[in-house]
Amino acid sequence: MKNILLLSDTHSHIDDRILHYVSEADEIWHAGDVGHTSVTDKIKALKPLIAVYGNIDDHEIRKEFPLNQRFLCEEVDVWITHIGGYPGKYSPAIREEIKKNPPKLFICGHSHILKVMNDKNLQLLHMNPGAAGRSGFHKQRTMLRFKIDGKNITDLEVIELKTAK
């Protein structure tokens, strides 16, 4: 069993509140728009990190992290990308691949809107953790945490941090 902390859109911001939740997880997954390597360095100093780059990320982040991460966590096929859309409105860049070879768990960021929904057509779970950083239009900073145990994704919890502004 693994305890996962999922965040996105930090936009160069990391604080003690985020790091508190990082310390409680087994792995940290970041769905892009990291902003600065200092964010990922602080996370990696505490826990294993799987991340992708987002549209605001510079060459340093892009050198370290790919556009997509596709991997198995326990027995769950996971795909993380930054701009992915959501069920019924997937991004053109991934639309054909996700239809041909859907994961069990599809994660993206970008919108700053927390969203968790089932795609009944592709039989996958979609997650967007919202935005953990302070930059953007969102009023509430959010992250997600959950457990993966074998083939099961359980104990999903929304973490709300202090307001964005």
C-alpha positions in Angstrom: 0.0 0.0 0.0 1.2 3.5 -0.8 0.0 6.8 0.5 0.1 9.4 -2.3 0.1 13.2 -2.1 -1.0 14.8 -5.4 -0.3 18.4 -6.2 -0.1 20.7 -9.2 0.4 24.3 -10.2 2.7 25.3 -7.4 4.1 28.1 -9.5 7.4 28.3 -7.5 5.6 28.3 -4.2 6.1 25.7 -1.4 5.5 26.4 2.3 5.5 24.5 5.6 1.9 23.5 5.2 2.6 21.7 1.9 5.8 20.2 3.4 3.8 18.9 6.4 1.6 16.8 4.0 4.6 15.8 2.0 6.2 14.3 5.1 3.1 12.2 5.8 3.0 10.6 2.3 5.0 7.7 0.8 5.2 9.3 -2.6 4.5 12.8 -4.0 3.1 13.3 -7.5 3.2 16.7 -9.1 1.1 17.4 -12.2 3.1 20.3 -13.6 3.6 24.0 -13.5 6.3 23.5 -10.8 7.7 27.0 -11.4 11.2 26.5 -9.9 13.4 23.6 -9.1 13.6 24.8 -5.4 10.0 23.4 -5.1 11.0 19.9 -6.3 14.3 20.0 -4.5 12.5 20.5 -1.1 10.0 17.7 -1.9 12.8 15.3 -3.0 14.7 16.0 0.2 11.8 14.4 2.1 10.1 11.9 -0.2 10.2 10.2 -3.6 8.8 12.5 -6.3 7.2 11.7 -9.7 6.5 14.9 -11.7 5.8 16.3 -15.1 6.5 19.7 -16.5 3.8 22.2 -17.3 3.4 25.1 -19.7 5.0 27.7 -17.4 8.1 25.5 -16.6 11.4 26.6 -17.9 14.2 24.5 -19.5 15.6 23.4 -16.1 12.3 21.8 -15.1 11.9 20.3 -18.6 15.3 18.8 -18.4 14.5 17.0 -15.2 10.9 16.0 -15.7 9.0 14.7 -18.8 5.8 16.0 -20.4 4.1 12.6 -19.5 4.7 10.0 -16.8 3.1 6.6 -17.4 3.8 4.0 -14.7 2.4 1.3 -12.4 1.8 2.1 -8.8 1.1 -1.2 -7.1 -1.3 -2.7 -9.7 -2.7 0.7 -10.9 -1.8 2.0 -14.3 -1.2 5.8 -13.8 -0.8 8.5 -16.4 0.2 12.0 -15.3 0.4 15.0 -17.7 -0.1 18.7 -17.2 -2.7 19.7 -19.9 -5.0 16.7 -20.2 -8.5 17.9 -20.1 -11.2 15.7 -18.5 -13.7 13.1 -19.4 -15.6 14.1 -22.5 -13.1 17.0 -23.2 -9.7 15.5 -23.3 -6.9 17.6 -24.7 -6.2 17.0 -28.5 -2.6 16.1 -27.6 -3.6 13.0 -25.7 -7.1 12.2 -27.0 -6.3 9.4 -29.4 -3.8 7.7 -27.0 -6.1 7.8 -24.0 -8.9 6.2 -26.1 -6.5 3.5 -27.5 -4.8 2.7 -24.2 -6.6 4.2 -21.2 -4.9 4.1 -17.8 -6.8 3.2 -14.6 -5.9 6.6 -13.1 -5.5 9.7 -15.3 -4.1 12.8 -13.6 -3.6 16.3 -14.9 -3.3 19.9 -13.6 -3.3 23.2 -15.5 -6.9 24.4 -14.9 -6.4 25.2 -11.1 -9.8 23.6 -10.7 -10.0 20.6 -8.4 -11.9 17.8 -10.1 -12.3 14.1 -9.5 -14.6 12.2 -11.8 -15.1 8.7 -13.3 -14.9 8.3 -17.1 -17.4 5.5 -17.6 -16.6 5.2 -21.3 -12.9 4.6 -20.7 -13.3 3.0 -17.2 -10.8 5.3 -15.6 -10.6 7.7 -12.7 -9.7 11.3 -13.5 -8.0 13.5 -10.9 -7.0 17.2 -11.0 -5.8 18.4 -7.6 -6.4 22.0 -8.3 -3.6 24.4 -7.5 -1.3 24.3 -4.4 0.5 27.6 -5.3 -0.5 31.2 -4.7 -0.4 32.3 -8.4 -3.6 32.1 -10.4 -7.3 32.9 -10.2 -8.2 30.2 -7.7 -9.5 31.2 -4.3 -8.7 28.0 -2.5 -5.3 26.2 -2.6 -5.9 22.4 -2.8 -4.2 19.1 -3.0 -5.4 15.5 -3.0 -4.2 12.5 -1.0 -5.2 8.9 -1.4 -4.0 5.4 -1.0 -3.2 2.8 -3.6 -3.5 -0.8 -2.4 -3.1 -3.4 -5.1 -5.7 -2.5 -7.7 -7.7 -0.2 -5.4 -7.6 3.6 -5.1 -9.1 4.4 -1.6 -9.3 7.0 1.1 -9.4 10.0 -1.3 -9.2 13.2 0.6 -9.2 16.9 -0.4 -6.7 19.0 1.4 -7.5 22.7 1.5 -4.7 25.1 2.4 -4.9 28.8 3.3 -6.5 30.9 0.6 -4.5 31.8 -2.4 -4.2 35.5 -1.8 
